[in-house]
Amino acid sequence: MGHRHYSVHNTNLEKLNAQLLSISSSRDEKDWQSVLHTHHFTEIFYVTEGKGRFLFRDETYSINTGDLVIIPPYLEHTEQSLPGFPLKYYVLAIDGVTFQPDSEQTATQIFCNFSATPYITELFEEMLYEVRNNEYGSDAICQKLLDILILKITRTHQLRPVPSTSVRMTKECAQIKEYLDTNYAEHITLDSLTKLTHMNKYYMAHSFTKYTGLSPIQYLNERRLETACRLLKETDYSVSDISSSTGFSSQSYFTQIFKKRYGMPPIKFRQECAAD
């Protein structure tokens, strides 16, 4: 009979301290607006089908099946499908760790491709299966699968996992920022944000301004205006519809604040974009 024996050599690996917060499986069915947003945790975004774009505030990247994107905490991002090629993807939310290329000193967005390594997809599938079934030991299995995924990523793409910290922003401020990024179209006040974080209203507003350079309401209006600009460029929605869908209390107030921010009313902005 054939026989092969291999000894296992222990490697002194530093403990990762990566905690899996959640896993989701999504398919872009055009039922939500793609808006730049942030999280206080690291995200691992993995494409299983489709084609599209991954957007950051100042950069855009093409993404295809097999692409894996690592997004560090607080980095604004979103994704968009190309027409006819809806994206299907997994997203992991992990705390306690982010990633740096060996040649870099800070964490940044990282792109990898695993189209030739099908076991990566199997790791995501197994994690989702365990979370859905929630059987005895599912959390432990998911954690071990995450550790395997991180080791596979770092080994094949010359990365190193590093502890993530909240130096740039407290978790409470990050929670507010994430809430505003996602719920900008809702009626939001300082009082409602205070209830969200259970912080003193004035301390909360001061802390948020310290980290972002804008008060919570100023930041909210910036988010609304950015979305309004995109809708003016890419859709034929009326100014009234755009005003209400982005959360402004009235069309006149929307026009007033838009003109103050961009130096022209929304209609002229749309006309100039169409002429370019």
C-alpha positions as CSV (number, residue, x, y, z in Angstrom):
1,M,0.0,0.0,0.0
2,G,1.1,3.6,-0.5
3,H,1.8,5.7,2.6
4,R,2.9,9.2,3.1
5,H,3.7,10.7,6.5
6,Y,4.0,14.4,7.1
7,S,5.0,16.1,10.4
8,V,3.2,19.3,11.4
9,H,5.5,22.1,12.3
10,N,4.0,24.7,14.7
11,T,4.2,28.3,13.6
12,N,4.3,30.9,16.2
13,L,1.4,33.0,14.9
14,E,0.3,36.1,16.7
15,K,-3.3,35.8,17.9
16,L,-5.6,37.6,15.4
17,N,-8.2,38.8,17.8
18,A,-10.6,39.2,14.9
19,Q,-14.3,38.9,16.0
20,L,-17.0,38.0,13.4
21,L,-19.9,40.4,14.0
22,S,-22.1,39.4,11.1
23,I,-22.3,37.8,7.7
24,S,-24.8,38.7,5.0
25,S,-25.5,37.4,1.5
26,S,-27.0,39.9,-1.0
27,R,-28.1,40.3,-4.6
28,D,-28.5,43.7,-6.1
29,E,-32.1,43.9,-7.3
30,K,-32.2,47.7,-7.7
31,D,-34.4,48.0,-4.6
32,W,-32.1,50.3,-2.7
33,Q,-30.0,53.4,-3.5
34,S,-26.3,53.0,-3.5
35,V,-24.9,55.7,-1.2
36,L,-21.5,56.3,0.3
37,H,-21.5,55.1,3.9
38,T,-19.1,54.0,6.6
39,H,-18.8,51.5,9.4
40,H,-16.9,51.4,12.7
41,F,-15.7,47.9,11.8
42,T,-13.7,46.3,9.0
43,E,-15.8,44.8,6.1
44,I,-14.8,42.0,3.8
45,F,-16.8,42.2,0.5
46,Y,-16.7,39.1,-1.8
47,V,-18.3,39.0,-5.2
48,T,-19.7,35.6,-6.3
49,E,-21.6,36.8,-9.4
50,G,-22.0,39.8,-11.6
51,K,-20.0,42.9,-12.6
52,G,-20.0,46.4,-11.1
53,R,-18.0,49.2,-9.5
54,F,-16.8,49.7,-6.0
55,L,-16.7,53.4,-5.1
56,F,-14.8,55.4,-2.5
57,R,-15.1,59.1,-2.2
58,D,-12.2,59.8,-4.6
59,E,-11.7,56.5,-6.4
60,T,-13.7,54.0,-8.4
61,Y,-12.7,50.4,-9.1
62,S,-14.2,47.7,-11.4
63,I,-15.3,44.5,-9.6
64,N,-16.1,41.1,-11.0
65,T,-16.8,37.6,-9.9
66,G,-14.1,36.4,-7.5
67,D,-13.0,39.9,-6.4
68,L,-12.6,40.4,-2.7
69,V,-12.5,43.9,-1.2
70,I,-11.3,44.8,2.3
71,I,-12.6,48.1,3.7
72,P,-11.1,49.5,6.9
73,P,-13.2,51.2,9.5
74,Y,-14.6,54.7,8.7
75,L,-13.7,54.6,5.0
76,E,-16.6,55.8,2.9
77,H,-17.7,53.3,0.3
78,T,-20.5,51.8,-1.7
79,E,-21.0,49.4,-4.6
80,Q,-23.0,49.5,-7.9
81,S,-23.9,46.8,-10.4
82,L,-23.4,47.3,-14.1
83,P,-26.7,47.1,-16.1
84,G,-27.5,43.5,-16.9
85,F,-24.9,42.1,-14.5
86,P,-26.4,42.3,-11.0
87,L,-23.9,41.8,-8.2
88,K,-24.3,38.9,-5.9
89,Y,-22.0,39.0,-2.9
90,Y,-21.1,38.2,0.7
91,V,-20.2,40.8,3.3
92,L,-18.4,40.0,6.6
93,A,-18.3,42.6,9.4
94,I,-15.3,41.9,11.6
95,D,-14.0,43.8,14.7
96,G,-10.6,44.0,16.2
97,V,-8.5,43.7,13.1
98,T,-7.8,45.4,9.8
99,F,-5.1,44.9,7.1
100,Q,-2.0,46.5,5.7
101,P,0.0,45.7,2.7
102,D,3.6,44.8,3.7
103,S,4.8,47.9,1.9
104,E,2.4,50.3,3.7
105,Q,2.3,51.8,7.2
106,T,-1.5,52.4,7.4
107,A,-4.6,50.4,6.7
108,T,-6.3,51.1,3.4
109,Q,-8.7,49.5,1.0
110,I,-7.4,46.3,-0.4
111,F,-8.4,44.4,-3.6
112,C,-7.8,40.7,-4.1
113,N,-9.0,38.2,-6.7
114,F,-9.8,34.6,-5.8
115,S,-11.6,33.5,-9.0
116,A,-9.1,30.6,-9.3
117,T,-9.5,29.5,-5.7
118,P,-13.1,28.1,-5.2
119,Y,-12.5,27.1,-1.6
120,I,-12.7,30.8,-0.7
121,T,-16.4,30.8,-1.8
122,E,-16.9,27.6,0.3
123,L,-15.6,29.4,3.4
124,F,-18.2,32.1,3.0
125,E,-20.9,29.5,2.3
126,E,-20.1,27.5,5.4
127,M,-20.1,30.6,7.6
128,L,-23.5,31.6,6.3
129,Y,-24.8,28.0,6.8
130,E,-23.6,28.0,10.4
131,V,-25.1,31.4,11.2
132,R,-28.5,30.5,9.6
133,N,-28.8,27.2,11.4
134,N,-27.4,28.5,14.7
135,E,-26.7,25.0,16.1
136,Y,-24.4,24.1,19.0
137,G,-20.9,25.5,18.4
138,S,-21.9,27.5,15.3
139,D,-20.3,30.7,16.6
140,A,-17.0,28.8,17.3
141,I,-17.0,27.2,13.9
142,C,-17.7,30.6,12.2
143,Q,-14.8,32.1,14.2
144,K,-12.4,29.3,13.1
145,L,-13.6,29.7,9.5
146,L,-12.9,33.5,9.7
147,D,-9.4,32.8,11.0
148,I,-8.8,30.4,8.1
149,L,-10.1,33.0,5.6
150,I,-7.8,35.8,7.1
151,L,-4.8,33.5,6.9
152,K,-5.5,32.6,3.3
153,I,-5.9,36.2,2.3
154,T,-2.8,37.4,4.1
155,R,-0.6,34.6,2.9
156,T,-1.6,34.9,-0.8
157,H,-1.6,38.7,-1.1
158,Q,1.4,39.8,1.1
159,L,-0.8,41.4,3.8
160,R,-0.5,41.6,7.5
161,P,-3.4,41.8,10.0
162,V,-3.1,44.7,12.5
163,P,-5.2,45.6,15.5
164,S,-7.9,48.1,14.6
165,T,-8.5,50.9,17.0
166,S,-11.0,53.7,17.5
167,V,-8.4,56.5,17.7
168,R,-10.0,58.5,14.9
169,M,-13.5,58.3,16.2
170,T,-15.3,57.0,19.2
171,K,-17.8,54.2,18.7
172,E,-20.7,56.5,19.6
173,C,-19.6,59.0,16.9
174,A,-19.1,56.2,14.5
175,Q,-22.6,54.9,15.3
176,I,-24.0,58.4,14.6
177,K,-22.1,58.7,11.3
178,E,-23.2,55.3,10.1
179,Y,-26.8,56.1,11.1
180,L,-26.8,59.4,9.2
181,D,-25.2,57.7,6.1
182,T,-27.9,55.1,6.0
183,N,-31.0,57.0,7.2
184,Y,-30.4,60.5,5.8
185,A,-33.9,60.6,4.2
186,E,-35.6,60.2,7.5
187,H,-36.6,63.1,9.9
188,I,-33.5,63.4,12.1
189,T,-32.9,65.8,15.0
190,L,-30.3,66.1,17.7
191,D,-32.8,64.7,20.1
192,S,-33.3,61.5,18.0
193,L,-29.5,61.1,17.8
194,T,-29.2,61.5,21.5
195,K,-31.7,58.7,22.0
196,L,-29.7,56.5,19.6
197,T,-26.4,56.9,21.6
198,H,-27.8,57.7,25.1
199,M,-25.2,60.6,25.2
200,N,-25.8,64.1,26.4
201,K,-27.0,66.1,23.5
202,Y,-24.4,68.9,23.7
203,Y,-21.5,66.6,24.4
204,M,-22.6,64.3,21.5
205,A,-22.7,67.3,19.1
206,H,-19.4,68.6,20.3
207,S,-17.7,65.1,20.0
208,F,-19.1,64.5,16.5
209,T,-17.9,67.9,15.3
210,K,-14.5,67.3,16.8
211,Y,-14.0,64.1,14.7
212,T,-15.7,65.1,11.4
213,G,-15.3,68.9,11.3
214,L,-19.1,69.2,10.9
215,S,-22.0,69.3,13.3
216,P,-24.4,66.3,13.0
217,I,-27.0,68.4,11.2
218,Q,-24.3,69.9,8.9
219,Y,-23.1,66.4,8.1
220,L,-26.6,65.2,7.5
221,N,-27.3,68.0,5.0
222,E,-24.0,67.2,3.2
223,R,-25.1,63.6,2.8
224,R,-28.5,64.7,1.5
225,L,-27.0,67.2,-0.9
226,E,-24.5,64.6,-2.3
227,T,-27.4,62.2,-2.9
228,A,-29.5,65.0,-4.5
229,C,-26.6,65.9,-6.9
230,R,-26.4,62.3,-8.0
231,L,-30.2,62.1,-8.6
232,L,-30.1,65.4,-10.5
233,K,-27.3,64.0,-12.8
234,E,-28.5,60.4,-13.2
235,T,-32.4,60.6,-13.1
236,D,-35.2,62.6,-14.5
237,Y,-36.9,62.9,-11.1
238,S,-38.5,66.3,-10.4
239,V,-36.8,68.7,-8.0
240,S,-39.8,68.3,-5.7
241,D,-39.4,64.4,-5.7
242,I,-35.6,64.7,-5.1
243,S,-36.2,67.1,-2.3
244,S,-38.6,64.8,-0.4
245,S,-36.7,61.6,-1.1
246,T,-33.5,63.0,0.3
247,G,-35.1,64.2,3.5
248,F,-35.4,68.0,3.1
249,S,-38.5,69.5,4.8
250,S,-39.6,71.5,1.8
251,Q,-38.6,72.2,-1.8
252,S,-37.9,75.8,-1.0
253,Y,-35.5,74.9,1.8
254,F,-33.8,72.4,-0.4
255,T,-33.3,75.0,-3.2
256,Q,-32.0,77.5,-0.7
257,I,-29.4,75.2,0.9
258,F,-28.5,73.7,-2.5
259,K,-27.8,77.2,-4.0
260,K,-25.8,78.1,-0.9
261,R,-23.7,75.0,-1.2
262,Y,-23.2,74.9,-5.0
263,G,-23.7,78.5,-6.1
264,M,-26.7,77.7,-8.3
265,P,-30.2,76.3,-8.0
266,P,-30.9,72.5,-8.6
267,I,-32.5,73.1,-12.0
268,K,-29.4,75.0,-13.3
269,F,-27.1,72.3,-11.8
270,R,-29.0,69.7,-13.8
271,Q,-28.9,71.7,-17.0
272,E,-25.1,72.2,-16.7
273,C,-24.5,68.5,-16.0
274,A,-26.6,67.6,-19.1
275,A,-24.5,70.0,-21.2
276,D,-21.2,68.6,-20.2
